[in-house]
Amino acid sequence: MKKALESITEYGPIKDYFYYPLTRPLDHTMLSCLDKWAMDKMPLDLIKNSILEKVPIEVHGVYPTLFELYFKSIGISSFIKINFNHFIRLKKYNFIRPYFFETWDKQGCKRIIVCVPPGKDYLFQYAGLIRHCLSLYTKDYETLIEIYRYPNHEKKIPLWTDLTCQFIKKMT
């Protein structure tokens, strides 16, 4: 855990993260299921309130359980974890799901922080889902979302998870 926390030193918003266009149901292989699928993965009341209150949503690529250890280092003075139950499946791998937090800084400014496991693909996938849900309710969705990557954290995943070359075995 200490190695993971030490790797959260460099971060910043990514402005050009949506290199793919917004998708609507007829543009997607899921057709009419796309909107429902995306909405099932989000606490929709939180999304709607973000729009109504003009509260920014930040998607951070850091393990959700680490947020409670590093929140002060990014200027957060208090937070409330939002209870949201994803569809529960028993999985051996890839079972960690994002955590959602309402946060306030020292000046009392509110923002929503979504913590997803580190990694560019997963981070962009979840930010895309949030963007999709925002776009269902407002045309100003781009102004409400920012992504934060932690490159040092991503590079050190093998060190603190023990997912090294020893984990991979060649099939014979």
PAKEKE-838400 format. One record per residue (C-alpha): residue number from 1; residue in three letters; x, y, z negated. Coordinates in nm, 3 decimals. Layout:
N
TORTOR num residu      c1      c2      c3
TORTOR NUM    Ala       X       Y       Z
...
//
This chain:
172
TORTOR num residu      c1      c2      c3
TORTOR   1    Met   0.000   0.000   0.000
TORTOR   2    Lys   0.284   0.239  -0.079
TORTOR   3    Lys   0.438   0.184   0.267
TORTOR   4    Ala   0.102   0.259   0.427
TORTOR   5    Leu   0.056   0.579   0.231
TORTOR   6    Glu   0.410   0.700   0.307
TORTOR   7    Ser   0.338   0.673   0.680
TORTOR   8    Ile   0.056   0.928   0.658
TORTOR   9    Thr   0.278   1.231   0.688
TORTOR  10    Glu   0.230   1.353   1.043
TORTOR  11    Tyr  -0.113   1.427   1.176
TORTOR  12    Gly  -0.299   1.681   1.379
TORTOR  13    Pro  -0.606   1.721   1.593
TORTOR  14    Ile  -0.599   1.583   1.944
TORTOR  15    Lys  -0.777   1.811   2.187
TORTOR  16    Asp  -0.763   1.608   2.510
TORTOR  17    Tyr  -0.894   1.279   2.371
TORTOR  18    Phe  -1.203   1.248   2.587
TORTOR  19    Tyr  -1.036   1.155   2.910
TORTOR  20    Tyr  -1.337   0.948   3.004
TORTOR  21    Pro  -1.676   1.100   3.087
TORTOR  22    Leu  -1.981   1.082   2.865
TORTOR  23    Thr  -2.183   0.773   2.950
TORTOR  24    Arg  -2.559   0.755   2.980
TORTOR  25    Pro  -2.760   0.430   2.990
TORTOR  26    Leu  -2.785   0.398   3.370
TORTOR  27    Asp  -2.408   0.453   3.399
TORTOR  28    His  -2.330   0.167   3.163
TORTOR  29    Thr  -2.358  -0.211   3.176
TORTOR  30    Met  -2.568  -0.209   2.858
TORTOR  31    Leu  -2.837   0.002   3.031
TORTOR  32    Ser  -3.122   0.074   2.790
TORTOR  33    Cys  -2.942  -0.094   2.499
TORTOR  34    Leu  -2.655   0.158   2.492
TORTOR  35    Asp  -2.822   0.429   2.285
TORTOR  36    Lys  -2.959   0.185   2.027
TORTOR  37    Trp  -2.626   0.002   2.004
TORTOR  38    Ala  -2.437   0.327   1.940
TORTOR  39    Met  -2.695   0.457   1.692
TORTOR  40    Asp  -2.686   0.130   1.493
TORTOR  41    Lys  -2.318   0.196   1.420
TORTOR  42    Met  -2.373   0.545   1.274
TORTOR  43    Pro  -2.546   0.696   0.972
TORTOR  44    Leu  -2.781   0.899   1.191
TORTOR  45    Asp  -2.900   1.131   0.913
TORTOR  46    Leu  -2.537   1.238   0.867
TORTOR  47    Ile  -2.501   1.299   1.242
TORTOR  48    Lys  -2.823   1.502   1.259
TORTOR  49    Asn  -2.731   1.710   0.953
TORTOR  50    Ser  -2.388   1.778   1.101
TORTOR  51    Ile  -2.558   1.927   1.405
TORTOR  52    Leu  -2.817   2.128   1.209
TORTOR  53    Glu  -2.561   2.264   0.961
TORTOR  54    Lys  -2.283   2.299   1.223
TORTOR  55    Val  -2.055   2.086   1.007
TORTOR  56    Pro  -1.757   1.947   1.200
TORTOR  57    Ile  -1.697   1.573   1.220
TORTOR  58    Glu  -1.335   1.460   1.204
TORTOR  59    Val  -1.239   1.108   1.303
TORTOR  60    His  -0.914   1.003   1.129
TORTOR  61    Gly  -0.711   0.701   1.238
TORTOR  62    Val  -0.616   0.580   0.894
TORTOR  63    Tyr  -0.739   0.280   0.700
TORTOR  64    Pro  -1.062   0.379   0.527
TORTOR  65    Thr  -0.949   0.257   0.186
TORTOR  66    Leu  -0.643   0.484   0.198
TORTOR  67    Phe  -0.851   0.801   0.229
TORTOR  68    Glu  -0.911   0.816  -0.145
TORTOR  69    Leu  -0.532   0.818  -0.198
TORTOR  70    Tyr  -0.437   1.088   0.054
TORTOR  71    Phe  -0.738   1.324   0.072
TORTOR  72    Lys  -0.565   1.602  -0.122
TORTOR  73    Ser  -0.271   1.606   0.122
TORTOR  74    Ile  -0.506   1.718   0.403
TORTOR  75    Gly  -0.670   1.994   0.202
TORTOR  76    Ile  -0.976   1.814   0.069
TORTOR  77    Ser  -1.065   1.897  -0.290
TORTOR  78    Ser  -1.369   1.670  -0.329
TORTOR  79    Phe  -1.566   1.412  -0.135
TORTOR  80    Ile  -1.863   1.179  -0.148
TORTOR  81    Lys  -1.852   0.843   0.027
TORTOR  82    Ile  -2.164   0.794   0.239
TORTOR  83    Asn  -2.326   0.457   0.183
TORTOR  84    Phe  -2.375   0.305   0.524
TORTOR  85    Asn  -2.406  -0.065   0.590
TORTOR  86    His  -2.291  -0.185   0.925
TORTOR  87    Phe  -2.433  -0.505   1.061
TORTOR  88    Ile  -2.257  -0.755   0.838
TORTOR  89    Arg  -2.087  -1.049   1.007
TORTOR  90    Leu  -1.841  -1.286   0.852
TORTOR  91    Lys  -1.524  -1.238   1.051
TORTOR  92    Lys  -1.173  -1.358   0.982
TORTOR  93    Tyr  -1.012  -1.075   1.182
TORTOR  94    Asn  -1.122  -0.727   1.286
TORTOR  95    Phe  -1.368  -0.695   0.999
TORTOR  96    Ile  -1.277  -0.347   0.871
TORTOR  97    Arg  -1.540  -0.090   0.961
TORTOR  98    Pro  -1.523   0.291   0.936
TORTOR  99    Tyr  -1.606   0.477   0.618
TORTOR 100    Phe  -1.797   0.804   0.629
TORTOR 101    Phe  -1.730   1.088   0.384
TORTOR 102    Glu  -1.882   1.429   0.316
TORTOR 103    Thr  -1.589   1.646   0.209
TORTOR 104    Trp  -1.524   1.998   0.081
TORTOR 105    Asp  -1.205   2.200   0.077
TORTOR 106    Lys  -1.098   2.448  -0.195
TORTOR 107    Gln  -1.300   2.725  -0.028
TORTOR 108    Gly  -1.613   2.507  -0.035
TORTOR 109    Cys  -1.621   2.446   0.341
TORTOR 110    Lys  -1.786   2.119   0.425
TORTOR 111    Arg  -1.681   1.867   0.689
TORTOR 112    Ile  -1.756   1.506   0.765
TORTOR 113    Ile  -1.460   1.272   0.779
TORTOR 114    Val  -1.482   0.930   0.941
TORTOR 115    Cys  -1.189   0.701   0.867
TORTOR 116    Val  -1.126   0.420   1.113
TORTOR 117    Pro  -0.841   0.169   1.124
TORTOR 118    Pro  -0.533   0.316   1.292
TORTOR 119    Gly  -0.467   0.264   1.660
TORTOR 120    Lys  -0.540   0.479   1.963
TORTOR 121    Asp  -0.793   0.244   2.125
TORTOR 122    Tyr  -1.003   0.190   1.813
TORTOR 123    Leu  -0.984   0.557   1.720
TORTOR 124    Phe  -1.100   0.669   2.066
TORTOR 125    Gln  -1.370   0.402   2.079
TORTOR 126    Tyr  -1.525   0.517   1.754
TORTOR 127    Ala  -1.489   0.885   1.842
TORTOR 128    Gly  -1.664   0.802   2.170
TORTOR 129    Leu  -1.951   0.639   1.978
TORTOR 130    Ile  -1.985   0.944   1.757
TORTOR 131    Arg  -1.973   1.173   2.060
TORTOR 132    His  -2.240   0.961   2.227
TORTOR 133    Cys  -2.470   0.988   1.925
TORTOR 134    Leu  -2.411   1.363   1.897
TORTOR 135    Ser  -2.492   1.402   2.267
TORTOR 136    Leu  -2.832   1.240   2.214
TORTOR 137    Tyr  -2.930   1.535   1.994
TORTOR 138    Thr  -2.736   1.838   2.121
TORTOR 139    Lys  -2.556   1.972   2.424
TORTOR 140    Asp  -2.293   2.126   2.193
TORTOR 141    Tyr  -2.150   1.789   2.088
TORTOR 142    Glu  -1.792   1.873   2.196
TORTOR 143    Thr  -1.769   2.158   1.943
TORTOR 144    Leu  -1.851   1.931   1.649
TORTOR 145    Ile  -1.591   1.656   1.680
TORTOR 146    Glu  -1.214   1.634   1.636
TORTOR 147    Ile  -0.981   1.334   1.632
TORTOR 148    Tyr  -0.677   1.302   1.409
TORTOR 149    Arg  -0.408   1.049   1.491
TORTOR 150    Tyr  -0.128   0.949   1.257
TORTOR 151    Pro   0.155   0.828   1.483
TORTOR 152    Asn   0.387   0.732   1.196
TORTOR 153    His   0.108   0.532   1.035
TORTOR 154    Glu   0.039   0.348   1.362
TORTOR 155    Lys   0.407   0.267   1.417
TORTOR 156    Lys   0.444   0.118   1.068
TORTOR 157    Ile   0.142  -0.114   1.076
TORTOR 158    Pro   0.361  -0.423   1.129
TORTOR 159    Leu   0.573  -0.335   0.826
TORTOR 160    Trp   0.296  -0.305   0.570
TORTOR 161    Thr   0.062  -0.569   0.715
TORTOR 162    Asp   0.329  -0.832   0.783
TORTOR 163    Leu   0.199  -0.862   1.140
TORTOR 164    Thr   0.547  -0.907   1.278
TORTOR 165    Cys   0.689  -1.137   1.544
TORTOR 166    Gln   0.684  -1.416   1.287
TORTOR 167    Phe   0.304  -1.404   1.296
TORTOR 168    Ile   0.297  -1.486   1.669
TORTOR 169    Lys   0.370  -1.845   1.768
TORTOR 170    Lys   0.434  -1.963   2.121
TORTOR 171    Met   0.193  -2.232   2.238
TORTOR 172    Thr   0.366  -2.541   2.379
//
